[in-house]
Amino acid sequence: MPNIIHGNAESIIEEFREEGLRAFRALDYVTNPLYTKHHEKLTLDLEWLLRNMQTRSDPVPTDYEPLLSNFEEPAVIHVSGRPAHINLPAEYSRQGVILESIWEAVRKRTDLFELLLKNYTVQPNEDKLAGLVYGALNSGVLLYVPDGLDLDMKVRMTWLTSAEDGVTAALTLVYAGSGSRVSILEEHQSYGVGDKSFVGHIISVVGQDSSSVKHALFNNLAPTAESAIFRRSYTFRYAHQSWIGAEIGGGIVRNVIDNILVGDGSRSDTLEVVMAAGTQRFDITANLNHLGQGTVGRVVVKGLGLDNSRTLFKGMIKIGKKAKNTSAYLAEHAMLLSPNARADAIPGLEIESDNVKATHSASVSQIDPEQLWYLTTRGLSRDEATKLIATGFFEPVISEIDLSDVRWRVRHMIENKWRRPGEPQVDLETLMDIYVEPEEVGKSVEDIFGTHYKYVYGKK
């Protein structure tokens, strides 16, 4: 592992900042002609962003202070760009695990940091908003897990951003060595009251041979926050990458997920849940890029649209010339609960090899009136029936998540998002008492591979 100190180490970040600002000023919001008419723009002013990107001295909000006393598991807390708490238990550090801020990493492990930043992340000139995140970069974390770590490692990262002119522009770099097993839970939360804030995050995961990386991202930002998130994974031979997302908060949210299946036999799974209400606007893109042979990729995105919200679901399956025996699945489904809500689903295929299987599915529909009628005749009110159908719409995706605490966290966020202003929030323990998972009563969740279109090449 590189551990060389260079005199110009911090200039690497400054170089990316400058390139990012140039890209933001020069690039169009969309370069893919398929999405020219289907994208969301942030309303933030660049000068406001640069003026507020400086690290603040805000203390950790009271609700999150208990996290500061947890020294039993790896954990990170950032407050509006300030690394307030980074904890790595001794049992991990003794075995070569690294968990530190990007400012430490760029000085102490320059070669490793530069390798990951320049070869395995979204680059500033790839996307206008990626350039914006780099231009305002003020926080970040490096997680390095060595080959063959004989521990199931779980890391919690909490990013807190002030709703009053707060800016978090973060970079998470994850390197999972061969045979390692890592679960990462990252959450974005707002604190305080204000009219404007920004959260940008670039997340990169490198999964070496036979590794397993599970990454969950929870967005529970204030309605006045605007957000741009980029997630990218490079998955090598027989490794497995899982992305899980719960998009609940924020006013305008752009989220891009790139799964790059480099090694033969590699696999990636992306499960996203989106709930849009009020005037929220979500722009979600999830891509599969198959390069190795015998790779398996799956993307399932489901969203609810309420009130005057708008959701965009986009994605592309790309299968390279050498990626034979590949299996890919892309599903984008939206349910509208209001006549004023709008959703678009735009899946795509780009296949350059034979002997592969690629399947995609897309739908936008309103709630089934027959289901409503059936439930109301069984004693439920219309509101109760609507909620039951809506949460049931999400359950096939949530039940696919193999981390119990993540499943319950997603359900908890949806439950509280559903409640009207002024209605008391439900705590997680209460929800777990009143909700029974389907498996506990011997029932199976509906097949996630429902009606879809199939494209099979070279198969007899």
Wavefront OBJ file of the C-alpha trace (Angstrom):
o trace
v 0.000 0.000 0.000
v 1.513 3.371 -0.970
v 2.516 5.549 1.958
v 4.684 8.286 0.474
v 4.475 11.957 1.493
v 4.801 14.482 -1.317
v 5.380 18.193 -0.817
v 2.619 19.062 -3.265
v 0.094 16.550 -1.903
v -2.686 19.028 -1.177
v -2.304 20.537 -4.644
v -4.007 17.387 -5.971
v -7.279 18.478 -4.381
v -6.799 22.076 -5.457
v -6.247 20.893 -9.029
v -9.539 19.009 -8.951
v -11.312 22.022 -7.454
v -10.133 24.294 -10.256
v -10.965 21.739 -12.950
v -14.388 21.260 -11.415
v -15.225 24.956 -11.501
v -14.113 25.180 -15.130
v -16.304 22.197 -15.995
v -19.322 23.607 -14.166
v -19.057 26.907 -16.030
v -18.450 25.312 -19.445
v -20.570 22.147 -19.594
v -24.252 21.806 -20.369
v -26.468 20.132 -17.803
v -27.014 17.195 -20.150
v -24.679 15.808 -22.807
v -26.623 12.617 -23.574
v -29.147 13.449 -26.340
v -31.600 10.910 -24.863
v -32.064 13.102 -21.814
v -32.029 16.588 -23.331
v -35.687 17.108 -22.469
v -35.613 15.029 -19.320
v -33.453 16.476 -16.575
v -33.622 18.719 -13.530
v -31.515 21.827 -12.901
v -30.378 23.137 -9.545
v -31.273 26.724 -8.733
v -28.199 27.457 -6.602
v -26.029 30.423 -7.468
v -22.327 29.556 -7.862
v -21.158 32.635 -5.985
v -23.406 31.738 -3.032
v -21.962 28.239 -3.035
v -18.331 29.387 -3.075
v -19.073 31.943 -0.363
v -20.535 29.282 1.954
v -18.273 26.310 1.228
v -15.803 27.202 3.978
v -15.772 24.777 6.911
v -18.030 25.929 9.755
v -17.485 25.501 13.483
v -21.041 24.352 14.246
v -21.214 21.825 17.090
v -22.715 18.383 16.613
v -26.517 18.796 16.940
v -27.949 17.496 20.204
v -29.877 14.653 18.538
v -26.614 13.212 17.216
v -24.414 13.649 20.290
v -24.936 10.002 21.397
v -23.011 8.935 18.272
v -19.910 10.630 19.663
v -19.716 8.129 22.518
v -19.934 5.039 20.312
v -16.407 3.665 20.090
v -17.361 0.065 19.345
v -17.834 0.399 15.575
v -16.195 2.400 12.784
v -18.012 5.717 12.457
v -17.658 9.136 10.850
v -19.593 12.356 11.536
v -19.187 15.510 9.434
v -20.942 18.785 10.320
v -21.260 21.181 7.359
v -17.848 20.172 6.078
v -16.141 19.722 9.452
v -14.968 16.214 10.457
v -16.399 16.190 13.983
v -15.779 12.534 14.791
v -13.859 9.671 13.178
v -13.582 6.418 15.107
v -11.789 3.228 14.079
v -11.630 0.484 16.739
v -8.192 -0.956 17.426
v -9.148 -4.432 16.174
v -9.506 -2.976 12.662
v -6.484 -0.682 12.656
v -4.260 -3.562 13.822
v -5.232 -5.474 10.690
v -4.447 -2.625 8.318
v -7.834 -0.925 7.927
v -7.686 2.826 7.318
v -10.517 5.272 8.047
v -9.530 8.918 7.869
v -10.442 12.271 6.344
v -9.317 13.014 2.806
v -7.058 15.756 4.167
v -5.132 13.163 6.188
v -5.174 10.694 3.305
v -3.789 13.101 0.723
v -0.828 13.896 3.014
v -0.090 10.453 4.464
v -1.072 8.194 1.573
v -0.658 10.381 -1.463
v -0.073 7.621 -4.018
v -3.120 5.619 -2.930
v -5.302 8.718 -2.770
v -4.204 9.907 -6.199
v -4.676 6.438 -7.714
v -8.267 6.214 -6.505
v -9.140 9.825 -7.278
v -7.812 9.875 -10.828
v -8.737 6.366 -11.962
v -11.800 5.217 -10.034
v -14.067 8.215 -9.450
v -16.342 10.416 -11.501
v -14.041 13.042 -12.999
v -14.771 16.798 -12.843
v -15.122 17.128 -16.625
v -17.640 14.276 -16.964
v -20.654 16.153 -15.640
v -21.557 19.743 -14.882
v -22.748 19.005 -11.350
v -19.840 16.679 -10.623
v -17.675 19.668 -11.463
v -19.702 21.732 -8.997
v -19.137 19.203 -6.200
v -15.394 19.162 -6.838
v -15.315 22.955 -7.062
v -16.826 23.278 -3.587
v -15.116 20.212 -2.051
v -14.846 20.708 1.717
v -15.064 17.234 3.293
v -14.475 13.583 2.636
v -13.368 10.171 3.867
v -11.000 7.422 2.748
v -11.817 3.849 3.760
v -9.162 1.268 2.915
v -9.748 -2.408 3.690
v -6.772 -4.737 3.072
v -6.884 -8.075 1.274
v -8.376 -10.967 3.204
v -9.665 -9.055 6.220
v -11.290 -11.779 8.299
v -14.040 -9.549 9.693
v -17.480 -8.496 8.478
v -16.858 -4.776 8.669
v -19.697 -2.286 9.113
v -19.071 1.471 8.854
v -21.532 4.275 9.582
v -21.005 7.711 8.032
v -23.256 10.647 8.966
v -23.179 13.910 7.019
v -24.987 16.761 8.766
v -25.634 20.009 6.889
v -27.076 23.238 8.253
v -30.344 24.217 6.581
v -29.185 27.833 6.933
v -26.698 28.331 4.079
v -24.905 25.063 4.870
v -22.706 23.413 2.244
v -21.435 19.845 2.267
v -19.403 18.873 -0.784
v -17.957 15.473 0.056
v -15.807 12.729 -1.407
v -16.006 9.132 -0.143
v -13.299 6.789 -1.452
v -13.648 3.083 -0.644
v -11.077 0.415 -1.475
v -12.126 -3.144 -0.580
v -9.271 -5.626 -0.879
v -9.576 -9.158 -2.248
v -11.898 -11.343 -0.215
v -12.989 -8.559 2.150
v -16.583 -7.955 3.288
v -17.715 -4.397 3.978
v -21.080 -2.772 4.708
v -21.291 1.037 4.604
v -24.245 3.114 5.772
v -24.109 6.769 4.764
v -26.838 9.228 5.637
v -27.471 12.871 4.818
v -29.399 14.871 7.404
v -30.199 18.561 7.846
v -30.118 20.491 11.125
v -31.502 23.897 12.044
v -33.876 26.050 10.006
v -33.100 27.981 6.843
v -34.030 28.752 3.259
v -31.121 27.240 1.361
v -28.445 24.541 1.594
v -26.470 22.286 -0.717
v -25.243 18.712 -0.431
v -22.953 17.268 -3.078
v -21.343 13.866 -2.731
v -19.076 11.793 -4.939
v -18.796 8.175 -3.786
v -16.360 5.716 -5.316
v -16.053 2.009 -4.520
v -13.323 -0.297 -5.786
v -14.141 -3.935 -5.058
v -11.185 -6.225 -5.690
v -11.463 -9.940 -6.559
v -14.051 -11.893 -4.529
v -14.857 -8.920 -2.296
v -18.335 -7.926 -1.137
v -19.308 -4.273 -0.660
v -22.790 -3.231 0.440
v -23.429 0.494 0.412
v -26.641 2.122 1.672
v -27.335 5.838 1.243
v -30.189 7.589 3.073
v -31.274 11.062 1.954
v -33.362 12.732 4.660
v -32.502 16.376 3.937
v -34.683 19.433 4.553
v -37.147 20.367 1.768
v -35.094 23.507 1.066
v -31.894 21.551 0.343
v -30.591 20.878 -3.156
v -28.446 17.844 -3.779
v -26.174 16.220 -6.381
v -24.935 12.693 -5.642
v -22.658 10.553 -7.827
v -21.981 6.906 -6.987
v -19.606 4.751 -9.019
v -18.289 1.238 -8.471
v -15.555 -0.769 -10.169
v -16.177 -4.446 -9.458
v -13.469 -6.999 -10.239
v -13.402 -10.803 -10.659
v -16.192 -12.591 -8.799
v -16.763 -9.574 -6.561
v -20.207 -8.309 -5.554
v -21.325 -4.698 -5.255
v -24.683 -3.668 -3.741
v -26.063 -0.137 -3.865
v -29.135 0.661 -1.755
v -30.733 4.099 -1.788
v -33.639 5.754 0.003
v -34.440 9.146 -1.514
v -36.872 10.905 0.800
v -35.566 14.433 1.473
v -34.355 17.464 -0.427
v -36.089 19.889 -2.765
v -34.208 19.201 -6.001
v -32.133 16.001 -6.102
v -29.918 14.644 -8.859
v -28.524 11.151 -8.317
v -26.310 9.193 -10.723
v -25.230 5.581 -10.133
v -22.667 3.874 -12.375
v -22.007 0.143 -12.006
v -18.862 -0.845 -13.912
v -18.448 -4.626 -13.978
v -14.789 -5.004 -14.848
v -13.933 -8.560 -13.850
v -15.260 -11.877 -15.104
v -18.051 -13.252 -12.934
v -18.642 -9.967 -11.122
v -22.096 -8.893 -9.958
v -23.835 -5.658 -9.009
v -27.273 -4.970 -7.531
v -28.861 -1.543 -7.273
v -32.082 -1.073 -5.297
v -33.530 2.448 -5.052
v -36.667 3.716 -3.321
v -37.915 7.260 -4.013
v -40.816 9.086 -2.343
v -41.571 12.550 -3.727
v -44.119 14.931 -2.205
v -44.934 18.635 -2.291
v -42.876 20.243 -5.044
v -39.896 17.886 -4.750
v -38.053 16.993 -7.944
v -35.941 13.838 -8.230
v -33.697 13.038 -11.190
v -32.322 9.490 -10.821
v -30.007 7.782 -13.326
v -28.748 4.214 -12.798
v -26.426 2.583 -15.346
v -24.950 -0.886 -15.876
v -21.692 -1.147 -17.807
v -20.657 -4.765 -18.441
v -17.028 -5.275 -19.467
v -16.128 -8.735 -18.111
v -17.523 -12.097 -19.141
v -20.267 -13.835 -17.201
v -21.229 -10.690 -15.315
v -24.625 -10.095 -13.704
v -26.135 -6.645 -13.200
v -29.484 -5.611 -11.815
v -31.117 -2.226 -11.212
v -34.567 -1.828 -9.638
v -35.914 1.677 -8.972
v -39.381 2.368 -7.559
v -40.917 5.741 -6.793
v -44.087 7.313 -5.431
v -45.260 10.705 -6.644
v -47.569 12.807 -4.461
v -48.885 16.381 -4.626
v -47.042 18.424 -7.299
v -43.833 16.389 -7.355
v -41.815 15.236 -10.345
v -39.624 12.131 -10.691
v -37.340 11.144 -13.529
v -35.973 7.601 -13.738
v -33.292 7.000 -16.360
v -30.799 4.238 -17.009
v -28.707 2.464 -19.597
v -27.492 -1.105 -19.944
v -24.181 -1.213 -21.829
v -22.675 -4.565 -22.755
v -19.184 -4.435 -24.257
v -17.822 -6.580 -27.074
v -15.981 -8.954 -24.723
v -18.806 -9.271 -22.189
v -20.247 -12.581 -23.330
v -22.625 -14.623 -21.160
v -23.795 -11.442 -19.466
v -27.152 -11.062 -17.736
v -28.560 -7.566 -17.155
v -31.859 -6.294 -15.773
v -33.093 -2.699 -15.495
v -36.484 -1.829 -13.992
v -37.950 1.641 -13.412
v -41.459 1.905 -11.980
v -43.434 4.881 -10.658
v -46.844 5.177 -9.018
v -48.648 8.531 -9.006
v -50.997 9.346 -6.133
v -51.969 12.823 -7.330
v -53.282 14.143 -10.664
v -50.664 16.907 -10.428
v -47.677 14.596 -9.905
v -45.530 13.630 -12.880
v -43.075 10.811 -13.560
v -41.022 9.622 -16.529
v -39.155 6.326 -16.908
v -36.540 6.065 -19.681
v -34.545 2.794 -19.800
v -32.105 2.052 -22.617
v -29.908 -0.678 -24.099
v -26.573 -0.561 -25.905
v -25.323 -4.056 -26.730
v -22.129 -4.877 -28.639
v -21.848 -8.608 -27.894
v -23.772 -11.769 -28.633
v -24.710 -14.580 -26.264
v -26.068 -12.173 -23.659
v -29.396 -11.560 -21.949
v -30.668 -8.030 -21.320
v -34.076 -7.254 -19.842
v -35.699 -3.923 -19.105
v -38.988 -2.774 -17.659
v -40.598 0.651 -17.252
v -44.008 1.820 -16.084
v -45.787 4.900 -14.792
v -49.284 4.374 -13.432
v -51.857 5.680 -11.000
v -53.134 3.730 -8.042
v -55.526 0.936 -9.007
v -59.106 2.018 -8.136
v -60.193 -1.617 -7.797
v -57.598 -2.181 -5.082
v -58.842 0.923 -3.281
v -62.429 -0.250 -3.541
v -61.539 -3.715 -2.240
v -59.728 -2.368 0.824
v -62.376 0.236 1.675
v -65.062 -2.461 1.582
v -62.994 -4.309 4.209
v -63.274 -1.450 6.682
v -60.274 0.739 5.826
v -60.668 4.447 5.164
v -59.587 5.732 1.750
v -56.444 7.281 3.250
v -55.550 4.060 5.060
v -56.119 2.014 1.900
v -53.996 4.391 -0.177
v -51.153 4.197 2.332
v -51.322 0.396 2.444
v -51.147 0.094 -1.339
v -48.372 2.675 -1.612
v -46.131 1.111 1.031
v -46.882 -2.307 -0.457
v -45.618 -0.968 -3.785
v -42.201 -0.464 -2.179
v -42.079 -3.731 -0.250
v -40.819 -6.025 -3.075
v -37.734 -3.793 -3.339
v -37.236 -3.324 0.410
v -37.520 -7.077 1.018
v -34.642 -7.631 -1.418
v -32.290 -5.781 0.953
v -30.371 -8.409 2.903
v -29.361 -6.067 5.766
v -32.126 -6.054 8.373
v -31.236 -2.680 9.910
v -31.234 -1.067 6.452
v -34.652 -2.542 5.617
v -36.139 -1.141 8.789
v -34.472 2.232 8.326
v -36.015 2.583 4.855
v -39.465 1.647 6.166
v -39.055 4.119 9.030
v -38.207 6.974 6.649
v -41.204 6.184 4.419
v -43.572 5.943 7.390
v -42.606 9.364 8.722
v -42.562 10.970 5.275
v -46.156 9.818 4.842
v -47.366 11.665 7.952
v -48.962 15.076 7.548
v -47.354 18.261 8.965
v -48.013 18.468 12.688
v -48.707 14.764 12.992
v -46.341 13.103 15.498
v -43.478 11.059 14.100
v -43.277 7.357 14.881
v -40.095 5.944 16.377
v -38.387 2.902 14.937
v -39.169 0.602 17.874
v -42.905 1.319 17.574
v -42.847 0.661 13.848
v -41.123 -2.686 14.370
v -43.794 -3.626 16.926
v -46.716 -2.969 14.581
v -45.160 -4.142 11.298
v -44.584 -7.788 10.453
v -42.220 -8.730 7.647
v -43.815 -11.084 5.068
v -41.298 -13.843 5.761
v -42.364 -13.972 9.413
v -45.848 -15.172 8.474
v -44.773 -17.555 5.723
v -45.763 -15.261 2.851
v -43.533 -14.460 -0.128
v -43.205 -10.970 -1.552
v -44.418 -10.601 -5.138
v -41.834 -11.465 -7.739
v -39.698 -8.416 -8.404
v -39.270 -9.521 -12.016
v -42.752 -8.642 -13.201
v -43.937 -7.733 -16.689
v -40.976 -6.630 -18.779
v -39.423 -6.629 -22.207
v -36.703 -9.131 -23.039
v -33.822 -8.831 -25.470
v -31.834 -12.025 -25.921
v -28.895 -12.142 -28.313
v -27.194 -15.267 -29.585
v -29.391 -17.627 -27.537
v -31.191 -20.555 -29.103
l 1 2 3 4 5 6 7 8 9 10 11 12 13 14 15 16 17 18 19 20 21 22 23 24 25 26 27 28 29 30 31 32 33 34 35 36 37 38 39 40 41 42 43 44 45 46 47 48 49 50 51 52 53 54 55 56 57 58 59 60 61 62 63 64 65 66 67 68 69 70 71 72 73 74 75 76 77 78 79 80 81 82 83 84 85 86 87 88 89 90 91 92 93 94 95 96 97 98 99 100 101 102 103 104 105 106 107 108 109 110 111 112 113 114 115 116 117 118 119 120 121 122 123 124 125 126 127 128 129 130 131 132 133 134 135 136 137 138 139 140 141 142 143 144 145 146 147 148 149 150 151 152 153 154 155 156 157 158 159 160 161 162 163 164 165 166 167 168 169 170 171 172 173 174 175 176 177 178 179 180 181 182 183 184 185 186 187 188 189 190 191 192 193 194 195 196 197 198 199 200 201 202 203 204 205 206 207 208 209 210 211 212 213 214 215 216 217 218 219 220 221 222 223 224 225 226 227 228 229 230 231 232 233 234 235 236 237 238 239 240 241 242 243 244 245 246 247 248 249 250 251 252 253 254 255 256 257 258 259 260 261 262 263 264 265 266 267 268 269 270 271 272 273 274 275 276 277 278 279 280 281 282 283 284 285 286 287 288 289 290 291 292 293 294 295 296 297 298 299 300 301 302 303 304 305 306 307 308 309 310 311 312 313 314 315 316 317 318 319 320 321 322 323 324 325 326 327 328 329 330 331 332 333 334 335 336 337 338 339 340 341 342 343 344 345 346 347 348 349 350 351 352 353 354 355 356 357 358 359 360 361 362 363 364 365 366 367 368 369 370 371 372 373 374 375 376 377 378 379 380 381 382 383 384 385 386 387 388 389 390 391 392 393 394 395 396 397 398 399 400 401 402 403 404 405 406 407 408 409 410 411 412 413 414 415 416 417 418 419 420 421 422 423 424 425 426 427 428 429 430 431 432 433 434 435 436 437 438 439 440 441 442 443 444 445 446 447 448 449 450 451 452 453 454 455 456 457 458 459 460
